[in-house]
Amino acid sequence: MNRTAKEIVKNVGGAENIKSLTHCVTRLRFVLKNESLADTSKIEKLDDVMSVLKKGGQYQVVIGPKVSKMYEEVQNVLGSQELIEGNDSSDTKDEKKSGLDRLTSMLSGIFLPVISVLAGSGLIKGILTLLSLTGVLNTMGGTYVVLNAVADAMFYFFPVILGASASKYFKGNMWLGAVLGATLVYPSIIEMADTTVNFIGLPMNVVNYTSSVFPAIVSAFLAAKLELWLKKYIPEVIKFFVVPAIVLVVIAPLTLLVFGPIISWLTQLLADGIQAIYNFSPALTGLLLGGPWILLVMLGLHWAGITVLIIQFSTIGHAPLGGILIANQMAMAGAVLAVAMRSKNSKTKSLSISTAISCFLGVSEPALYGVLVPKKKPLITAIIAASLASIIPAIWGTSTWVSASVAGVFGIFGYMNPAGIDLGFYGAILANVLGLVLGFVLTYLFGTSKDVESKENVEKEPVDVALGEN
């Protein structure tokens, strides 16, 4: 794997061409100074590399489940922690980026460092719901209270965490971002929520910013810009404490007075609009979103959808969008299992089975880039299967009741209504089953050809994406 890491660094244009590097569940996410220097064809031929994507202003190298190990190897090759942990910022924008690319790049850069912990918290919350509804844990007992605090803490204090992550992304002081986020959820501020108070003679409409998303991000952006400007003019001898003091005393009130209430109003408007579309025709919404979500993941545009899901949860307490999207994971699992069943090639069969297991456990990208995208037809049948299976949870009102439900079999508990098991939970179960069955059947019948697969075995061995040991 070390050899592959060296080749990746070499073929993205060398360390000097890398602005920043992060990783998610399956991808190395580079921000390059000049993407034209990267040799994509060479990278895609490397062991352990599934695919290369250029989306959201990032050069994404798809590795699969071993991405964290590859990330460490690339760290060793680069030998610069400061470079690796850096993030792209507005002062290094590529003017050729579209507005959508910049938005998705920003959202992924801010959410990526925290999304795994958010999903882990959601898993704990879902299991707690199951244990409380089955009477195993008393919701008034100490065990439940402590574990519930563990599960809820991240989402309750989301502005603090997002403030820190956003500040780092915008190249500001991340602790200033955290403090600004903490100001939004400070107890006395929360107590004044939904009232109008006087601040230096100005009326301030106080909003409950618990679990909010964008006020903290905007606050961090403004703080980073002001901090950078102040550092140019404040004398070095007092810069250490004067700069953060000015940033806090200016940005915090400005957020509470102006930007916070406006953003909260726009957020509520967005949530209401999405809910209105859903209410107009749940079945149509499920049909149009459930399957094509796979394409959004493939294109790296799903971060906007994840943000909408979090907004729904923070405004109405649950996320119907999560219910609509539940089937696509199992549809992909069914599709790659069908490929395994039809294929006579041992490598294709082994790869398909291993990626199906990843789908069951909540990670779909190995299946997506290792099997579905290269073979094309199974990708289409998986999308159709997911869309059809998404109609049931949409009609039955399936929602995720945790801040970020884990995908796959472990995430099913996140669809249990804390008030009691309802039709929506059964819709989640049925959607998973339908997605799996339809994905398998449609792919087996229409998504792959046994004769073609057999012919390919003779003519060409498929590329080994090395999901096994190295």
C-alpha positions in Angstrom: 0.0 0.0 0.0 2.9 2.3 0.6 4.0 2.0 -3.1 0.4 2.9 -4.2 0.5 6.0 -1.9 3.7 7.1 -3.4 2.3 6.7 -6.9 -0.9 8.6 -6.0 1.1 11.6 -4.7 3.4 11.5 -7.7 0.5 11.3 -10.2 -1.6 14.1 -8.6 1.3 16.4 -9.5 3.5 15.8 -6.4 3.3 17.2 -2.9 3.8 20.8 -4.2 0.5 20.5 -6.2 -1.6 19.6 -3.1 -3.4 22.4 -1.3 -5.2 20.1 1.2 -6.2 16.5 1.8 -9.0 14.9 3.8 -10.8 11.6 3.6 -14.3 10.2 4.1 -15.5 6.6 4.4 -14.1 5.5 1.1 -12.4 8.4 -0.7 -9.2 10.5 -0.5 -10.3 14.0 -1.1 -7.5 16.2 -2.6 -7.8 19.9 -3.3 -5.2 20.5 -6.0 -3.6 23.7 -7.1 -3.7 22.6 -10.8 -5.9 19.6 -11.6 -4.4 19.4 -15.1 -1.2 18.1 -13.6 -2.9 15.0 -12.3 -2.6 11.9 -14.4 -6.0 10.3 -13.8 -5.5 7.3 -16.1 -2.4 6.2 -14.2 -4.0 6.6 -10.8 -7.1 4.5 -11.8 -4.8 1.7 -12.8 -3.1 1.5 -9.4 -3.7 -1.3 -6.9 -6.3 -0.4 -4.2 -7.8 2.4 -6.4 -11.3 2.0 -7.6 -12.0 5.2 -9.4 -11.2 8.9 -9.6 -13.9 11.6 -9.4 -13.5 15.4 -10.0 -16.4 16.9 -8.1 -17.1 19.8 -5.8 -13.7 21.3 -6.4 -12.1 18.2 -5.2 -10.0 15.5 -6.8 -11.4 12.4 -5.2 -9.5 9.1 -5.3 -11.9 6.2 -4.4 -10.2 3.6 -2.3 -12.9 1.7 -0.5 -12.9 0.4 3.1 -9.1 0.7 3.5 -9.2 4.5 2.8 -8.0 5.4 6.4 -4.9 3.2 6.0 -4.2 4.7 2.6 -4.6 8.1 4.1 -2.0 7.3 6.7 0.4 6.1 4.0 -0.1 9.3 2.0 0.6 11.2 5.2 3.9 9.4 5.5 4.8 10.1 1.9 3.9 13.8 2.3 5.5 14.1 5.7 3.7 17.3 6.4 0.8 17.3 9.0 0.1 21.0 8.4 -0.5 20.4 4.7 -2.6 17.3 5.2 -4.9 18.9 7.8 -5.3 22.1 5.9 -8.5 23.0 4.1 -9.3 24.9 1.0 -10.5 28.4 1.7 -12.1 31.3 -0.1 -8.8 32.9 -0.8 -7.6 30.0 -2.9 -10.7 29.5 -5.0 -10.4 28.2 -8.5 -12.3 30.8 -10.6 -13.4 28.0 -12.9 -15.5 26.4 -10.2 -19.2 26.7 -10.6 -21.4 27.9 -7.7 -22.6 24.4 -7.1 -19.0 23.1 -6.9 -18.1 25.7 -4.4 -21.2 24.9 -2.3 -20.6 21.2 -2.3 -16.9 21.7 -1.6 -17.7 23.9 1.4 -20.3 21.6 2.8 -18.2 18.5 2.5 -15.1 20.3 3.9 -17.1 21.4 7.0 -19.2 18.2 7.5 -16.7 15.5 6.7 -14.6 15.8 9.9 -17.8 15.5 12.1 -20.2 13.3 10.1 -18.9 10.0 11.4 -19.3 11.0 15.0 -22.8 12.4 14.2 -23.7 9.0 12.6 -22.3 7.2 15.6 -24.4 9.3 17.9 -27.4 8.5 15.8 -26.7 4.8 16.1 -26.6 5.1 19.9 -29.9 7.1 19.9 -31.6 4.5 17.7 -30.6 1.6 20.0 -31.7 3.6 23.0 -35.1 4.1 21.4 -35.4 0.3 20.9 -34.4 -0.5 24.4 -36.8 2.1 25.9 -39.8 0.9 23.7 -39.2 -2.7 24.6 -39.0 -1.8 28.3 -35.4 -2.9 28.8 -34.4 0.6 29.9 -36.5 3.1 31.9 -36.4 6.5 30.4 -36.3 8.0 33.9 -33.4 5.8 35.1 -29.8 6.9 35.4 -28.5 4.5 32.7 -30.9 5.9 30.1 -30.3 9.5 31.1 -26.5 9.2 30.8 -26.6 7.3 27.5 -29.2 9.7 26.1 -26.9 12.6 27.0 -24.1 10.9 25.1 -26.3 10.4 22.0 -27.9 13.9 22.1 -24.8 16.0 23.1 -23.3 16.4 19.6 -26.6 17.4 18.0 -27.6 19.7 20.8 -24.2 21.5 20.7 -24.0 21.2 16.9 -23.3 25.0 16.5 -20.2 24.7 18.7 -18.9 21.7 16.6 -19.8 23.3 13.3 -18.3 26.6 14.4 -15.0 24.9 15.0 -15.0 22.9 11.8 -16.1 25.8 9.7 -13.5 28.1 11.1 -10.8 25.5 10.2 -12.2 25.3 6.7 -12.2 29.1 6.3 -8.6 29.2 7.7 -9.7 31.0 10.9 -9.0 30.3 14.6 -11.2 27.2 15.1 -11.5 28.0 18.8 -13.0 31.3 18.0 -15.5 29.5 15.8 -16.3 27.1 18.7 -16.9 30.0 21.1 -19.1 31.8 18.7 -21.1 28.6 18.3 -21.3 28.2 22.0 -22.7 31.7 22.3 -25.6 30.7 20.2 -26.6 27.9 22.6 -25.6 29.7 25.8 -28.2 28.9 28.5 -29.3 32.5 29.0 -29.7 33.0 25.2 -31.8 29.8 25.0 -34.0 31.1 27.8 -34.7 34.3 25.9 -35.7 32.4 22.7 -38.8 33.5 20.8 -38.7 36.9 22.6 -37.4 40.4 21.6 -34.8 42.0 23.9 -32.9 45.3 23.9 -29.2 45.2 22.9 -27.4 48.6 23.0 -30.7 50.2 22.1 -31.5 47.9 19.2 -34.3 45.3 19.2 -32.9 41.7 19.0 -35.2 38.9 18.1 -33.7 35.9 20.0 -34.0 32.5 18.3 -33.3 29.0 19.7 -30.2 28.0 17.8 -29.9 24.5 19.4 -29.1 22.0 16.7 -28.9 24.7 14.0 -26.6 24.5 11.1 -26.0 27.7 9.1 -25.8 30.4 11.7 -22.6 28.9 13.1 -21.1 28.5 9.6 -21.9 32.1 8.6 -20.6 33.3 12.0 -17.3 31.3 11.5 -16.9 32.7 7.9 -17.3 36.3 9.1 -15.0 35.7 12.0 -12.3 34.3 9.8 -12.5 37.3 7.4 -12.4 39.8 10.3 -9.6 38.0 12.0 -7.5 38.0 8.8 -8.1 41.7 8.3 -7.3 42.7 11.9 -4.0 40.8 11.9 -2.8 43.2 9.2 -3.3 46.3 11.4 -3.1 45.3 15.0 0.4 45.6 16.5 2.2 42.3 17.0 2.7 43.0 20.8 -1.1 43.0 21.5 -2.4 40.9 18.6 -2.5 37.7 20.7 -5.4 38.8 22.8 -6.8 41.9 21.1 -7.7 40.2 17.8 -9.9 37.4 19.3 -11.5 40.0 21.7 -12.5 42.2 18.8 -13.7 39.3 16.7 -15.9 37.9 19.5 -17.4 41.3 20.5 -18.2 42.2 16.9 -19.3 38.9 15.3 -21.3 37.4 18.1 -23.8 40.3 18.5 -23.9 40.8 14.7 -24.9 37.1 14.3 -27.5 37.3 17.1 -28.9 40.7 15.8 -28.9 40.2 12.0 -27.6 37.0 10.4 -28.9 34.5 12.9 -32.6 35.5 12.7 -32.5 35.9 8.9 -30.8 32.5 8.4 -33.2 30.8 10.8 -36.2 32.3 8.9 -34.7 31.1 5.6 -34.0 27.7 7.0 -37.6 27.3 8.2 -38.8 28.5 4.8 -36.7 25.8 3.1 -37.9 23.1 5.5 -41.5 24.1 4.9 -41.0 24.1 1.2 -39.5 20.6 1.2 -42.3 19.4 3.4 -44.9 21.0 1.1 -43.4 19.1 -1.9 -43.4 15.9 0.1 -47.1 16.4 1.2 -48.1 17.2 -2.4 -47.3 13.6 -3.4 -45.3 11.4 -1.1 -45.2 8.6 -3.7 -43.9 10.8 -6.5 -41.3 12.3 -4.1 -40.1 8.8 -3.2 -40.0 7.7 -6.8 -38.0 10.8 -8.0 -35.6 10.9 -5.1 -35.1 7.4 -3.8 -33.2 6.0 -6.7 -31.5 9.1 -8.2 -29.9 9.7 -4.8 -27.4 7.0 -5.9 -26.4 9.4 -8.7 -26.0 12.3 -6.3 -23.6 10.2 -4.2 -21.7 9.2 -7.3 -21.4 12.8 -8.3 -20.5 14.0 -4.8 -23.6 16.2 -4.7 -25.2 14.4 -1.8 -23.9 16.8 0.9 -26.6 19.3 0.1 -29.2 16.6 0.7 -27.5 15.6 4.0 -27.7 19.3 5.1 -31.4 19.3 4.2 -31.9 16.2 6.3 -30.3 17.8 9.3 -32.4 20.9 8.8 -35.5 18.8 8.8 -34.5 17.2 12.0 -33.7 20.5 13.7 -37.0 22.1 12.6 -39.6 19.4 12.9 -37.9 16.8 15.0 -37.6 14.1 12.4 -36.5 13.8 8.8 -38.9 12.4 6.1 -36.1 12.7 3.6 -34.2 10.0 5.5 -37.2 7.6 5.1 -37.2 8.2 1.3 -33.5 7.4 1.0 -33.5 4.2 3.0 -34.0 1.8 0.2 -31.1 2.7 -2.1 -28.5 1.0 0.1 -30.1 -2.4 -0.1 -31.0 -1.9 -3.8 -27.3 -1.6 -4.5 -26.6 -4.7 -2.3 -29.1 -6.7 -4.2 -27.7 -5.6 -7.6 -24.1 -6.6 -6.7 -25.3 -9.9 -5.3 -27.0 -10.6 -8.7 -23.8 -9.8 -10.4 -22.0 -12.3 -8.2 -24.6 -14.9 -9.0 -24.4 -14.4 -12.7 -20.6 -14.0 -13.0 -18.3 -16.9 -13.7 -15.2 -14.9 -13.1 -13.9 -15.6 -9.6 -12.5 -12.0 -9.1 -15.8 -10.4 -10.1 -17.8 -12.8 -7.9 -15.5 -12.2 -4.9 -15.5 -8.4 -5.4 -19.3 -8.4 -5.7 -19.9 -10.4 -2.6 -17.5 -8.3 -0.5 -19.0 -5.0 -1.7 -22.5 -6.4 -1.0 -21.4 -7.0 2.6 -20.2 -3.4 2.8 -23.6 -2.3 1.6 -25.3 -4.3 4.4 -23.0 -2.6 6.9 -23.8 0.9 5.6 -20.9 1.6 3.1 -22.1 1.6 -0.5 -19.3 3.3 -2.4 -17.2 0.1 -2.9 -20.2 -1.5 -4.6 -20.9 1.7 -6.5 -17.4 2.2 -7.9 -16.1 -1.3 -7.8 -19.1 -3.0 -9.6 -22.1 -0.9 -10.5 -20.4 2.0 -12.3 -17.9 -0.1 -14.3 -20.7 -2.5 -15.5 -23.3 0.3 -16.0 -26.4 -1.9 -16.5 -26.5 -3.0 -12.8 -26.3 0.7 -11.8 -29.4 1.5 -13.8 -31.3 -1.5 -12.4 -30.2 -0.5 -8.8 -31.6 3.0 -9.4 -34.9 1.7 -10.7 -35.2 -0.8 -7.8 -34.4 2.0 -5.2 -37.0 4.3 -6.7 -39.7 1.7 -6.7 -38.9 0.6 -3.2 -38.9 4.2 -1.9 -42.6 4.7 -2.7 -43.7 2.6 0.3 -41.8 4.5 3.0 -42.8 7.8 1.4 -46.5 6.8 1.6 -46.3 5.3 5.1 -44.6 8.4 6.5 -41.2 6.8 7.3 -38.8 9.3 8.9 -35.4 9.1 10.6 -35.8 10.1 14.3 -32.1 10.6 15.0 -29.8 13.4 13.9 -27.9 11.2 11.4 -29.1 7.7 10.9 -26.5 5.1 10.0 -27.2 3.4 6.6 -27.5 -0.4 6.3 -28.9 -2.9 8.8 -27.5 -1.1 11.8 -29.5 2.0 11.0 -32.9 0.5 11.1 -33.4 1.5 14.8 -33.1 5.1 13.8 -36.5 4.9 12.1 -38.3 4.0 15.3 -40.5 6.8 16.6 -39.6 7.4 20.2 -43.3 7.8 21.0 -43.9 4.2 19.9 -43.5 2.0 16.9 -45.7 3.2 14.0 -46.4 2.5 10.4 -43.3 4.4 9.4 -41.0 1.9 11.1 -42.6 -1.0 9.2 -42.2 1.1 6.0 -38.5 1.3 6.7 -38.3 -2.5 7.1 -40.3 -3.2 4.0 -38.3 -0.6 2.0 -35.1 -2.4 2.8 -36.5 -5.8 1.9 -38.0 -4.5 -1.4 -34.8 -2.6 -2.3 -32.8 -5.8 -1.8 -35.2 -8.1 -3.7 -35.9 -5.7 -6.5 -32.3 -4.8 -6.9 -31.4 -8.5 -7.1 -34.3 -9.6 -9.4 -34.0 -6.6 -11.9 -30.3 -6.9 -12.1 -30.4 -10.7 -12.5 -32.9 -10.5 -15.3 -31.9 -7.2 -17.1 -28.7 -5.8 -15.5 -26.2 -8.4 -16.6 -25.8 -11.2 -19.2 -24.5 -14.5 -18.3 -23.2 -15.1 -21.8 -21.5 -11.7 -22.0 -19.9 -12.2 -18.6 -18.6 -15.6 -19.6 -17.2 -14.1 -22.8 -15.4 -11.4 -20.8 -13.8 -14.1 -18.7 -12.0 -15.4 -21.7 -11.1 -12.1 -23.3 -10.2 -10.0 -20.3 -9.7 -10.3 -16.5 -11.4 -7.5 -14.6 -9.3 -5.0 -12.7 -8.7 -6.1 -9.2 -9.6 -3.3 -6.9 -7.8 -5.0 -4.0 -10.4 -5.1 -1.3 -8.5 -8.0 0.2 -5.2 -8.0 2.0 -2.3 -6.1 0.4 
